[in-house]
Amino acid sequence: MSASPISTLQRLRADHGLKALRYCGVSVVNVTVGVSVLSICHGVLGWPAVGANLAAWMVSTVPAYLLSRAWVWRRSGPHRLGGEVLTFWIMALIGLALSSLAVRAVEEFTSETVFVVLGNLCAYGVVWVAKYVFLDRVMWRQATKG
């Protein structure tokens, strides 16, 4: 027997409501920092798109990890190198690879920073939901809900 759409939404809200909102909040911070660095490096300093994208990734990944761990999944205490830090950075590297491919492809057609930024955002958007599911169900599954 399948659940009704309303009961499914109620279950999702109960399981993920505030946590998902906090994840969105961390994403807003991360995107703001990353896009700002990317825009400055590419648009103001004239760096190539891939180099500017790498700089944006380097600046935004540390706060993304720390905010996700502490605020979204309410984790404290020692950071587990293999179980948390390296896993998070591997996921971040996947996002970096996809976004670098995207910004490089965009730069083949135009050097307009707005389009480079859009390429970056689209690439990261592809992995955003999968990253939430992985962090919630695998990496920090023991964290308290809410």
C-alpha positions as CSV (number, residue, x, y, z in Angstrom):
1,M,0.0,0.0,0.0
2,S,1.4,3.4,-1.0
3,A,1.4,6.4,1.3
4,S,-0.6,9.4,0.3
5,P,1.2,12.5,-0.9
6,I,0.2,14.4,2.2
7,S,1.4,11.7,4.6
8,T,4.7,11.5,2.7
9,L,5.1,15.3,2.9
10,Q,4.3,15.2,6.7
11,R,6.9,12.4,7.2
12,L,9.5,14.4,5.2
13,R,8.8,17.5,7.2
14,A,9.0,15.6,10.5
15,D,12.3,13.9,9.4
16,H,14.0,16.8,7.7
17,G,12.1,20.1,8.3
18,L,14.5,22.2,10.3
19,K,17.6,20.3,9.3
20,A,16.8,20.9,5.6
21,L,16.2,24.6,6.3
22,R,19.6,24.8,8.0
23,Y,21.2,23.0,5.1
24,C,19.6,25.6,2.8
25,G,21.0,28.3,5.0
26,V,24.5,26.9,4.9
27,S,24.1,26.6,1.1
28,V,23.2,30.3,0.9
29,V,26.3,31.2,2.9
30,N,28.5,28.9,0.8
31,V,27.1,30.1,-2.5
32,T,27.4,33.8,-1.5
33,V,31.1,33.3,-0.5
34,G,31.9,31.1,-3.5
35,V,30.2,33.4,-6.1
36,S,31.8,36.5,-4.6
37,V,35.3,35.0,-4.8
38,L,34.6,33.6,-8.3
39,S,33.2,37.0,-9.5
40,I,36.1,39.0,-8.0
41,C,38.8,36.6,-9.3
42,H,37.2,36.3,-12.8
43,G,35.4,39.6,-13.3
44,V,37.7,42.0,-11.5
45,L,41.1,40.4,-11.5
46,G,40.7,38.8,-14.9
47,W,41.7,35.2,-13.9
48,P,40.8,32.3,-16.2
49,A,37.4,30.7,-15.2
50,V,39.0,27.5,-13.9
51,G,41.5,29.3,-11.7
52,A,38.8,31.6,-10.3
53,N,36.6,28.6,-9.7
54,L,39.4,26.8,-7.8
55,A,40.0,29.9,-5.6
56,A,36.2,30.1,-4.9
57,W,36.2,26.4,-3.9
58,M,39.3,26.8,-1.7
59,V,37.7,29.7,0.2
60,S,34.2,28.3,0.5
61,T,34.8,24.6,1.4
62,V,36.1,25.0,4.9
63,P,33.1,27.1,6.2
64,A,30.7,24.7,4.3
65,Y,32.1,21.7,6.2
66,L,32.2,23.4,9.6
67,L,28.7,24.9,9.3
68,S,27.2,21.6,8.0
69,R,28.8,19.6,10.8
70,A,28.0,21.9,13.6
71,W,24.8,23.7,12.6
72,V,22.9,21.4,10.3
73,W,23.7,18.0,11.8
74,R,24.5,19.2,15.3
75,R,27.8,17.4,15.6
76,S,30.5,18.4,18.1
77,G,33.7,17.0,19.4
78,P,36.7,15.7,17.5
79,H,36.6,15.7,13.8
80,R,37.0,12.2,12.4
81,L,39.6,12.5,9.7
82,G,38.6,9.4,7.6
83,G,34.9,9.4,8.5
84,E,34.1,13.0,8.1
85,V,36.9,15.3,6.9
86,L,38.2,13.3,4.0
87,T,34.7,12.2,3.0
88,F,33.4,15.7,2.9
89,W,36.4,16.9,0.9
90,I,36.0,14.1,-1.6
91,M,32.4,15.2,-2.2
92,A,33.7,18.8,-2.4
93,L,36.3,17.7,-5.0
94,I,33.5,16.1,-7.1
95,G,31.7,19.4,-7.0
96,L,34.9,21.2,-7.9
97,A,35.5,18.9,-10.9
98,L,32.0,19.3,-12.2
99,S,32.0,23.0,-11.7
100,S,35.4,23.4,-13.3
101,L,34.2,21.4,-16.4
102,A,31.2,23.7,-16.5
103,V,33.0,27.0,-16.2
104,R,35.6,25.9,-18.7
105,A,32.8,24.9,-21.2
106,V,31.1,28.3,-20.6
107,E,34.4,30.1,-21.2
108,E,34.7,28.5,-24.6
109,F,31.6,30.5,-25.6
110,T,31.9,33.7,-23.6
111,S,34.1,35.3,-21.0
112,E,31.2,37.1,-19.4
113,T,31.4,36.6,-15.7
114,V,27.7,36.3,-15.2
115,F,27.7,33.2,-17.5
116,V,30.7,31.7,-15.8
117,V,28.9,32.1,-12.4
118,L,25.7,30.5,-13.8
119,G,27.8,27.5,-15.1
120,N,29.3,27.2,-11.6
121,L,25.9,27.3,-9.9
122,C,24.3,24.8,-12.3
123,A,27.2,22.3,-11.7
124,Y,26.9,22.6,-7.9
125,G,23.2,22.4,-8.1
126,V,23.4,19.0,-9.7
127,V,25.2,17.5,-6.6
128,W,23.3,19.5,-3.9
129,V,20.5,17.1,-3.2
130,A,22.7,14.0,-3.5
131,K,25.1,15.6,-1.0
132,Y,22.3,16.2,1.5
133,V,21.1,12.6,1.3
134,F,24.6,11.2,1.6
135,L,25.5,13.5,4.6
136,D,22.1,12.7,6.3
137,R,21.9,9.0,5.6
138,V,25.5,7.9,5.6
139,M,28.0,10.3,7.1
140,W,26.1,11.9,10.0
141,R,23.2,9.5,10.3
142,Q,23.6,9.3,14.1
143,A,22.9,13.1,14.5
144,T,19.8,14.2,16.3
145,K,16.9,15.3,14.1
146,G,15.4,18.8,14.0
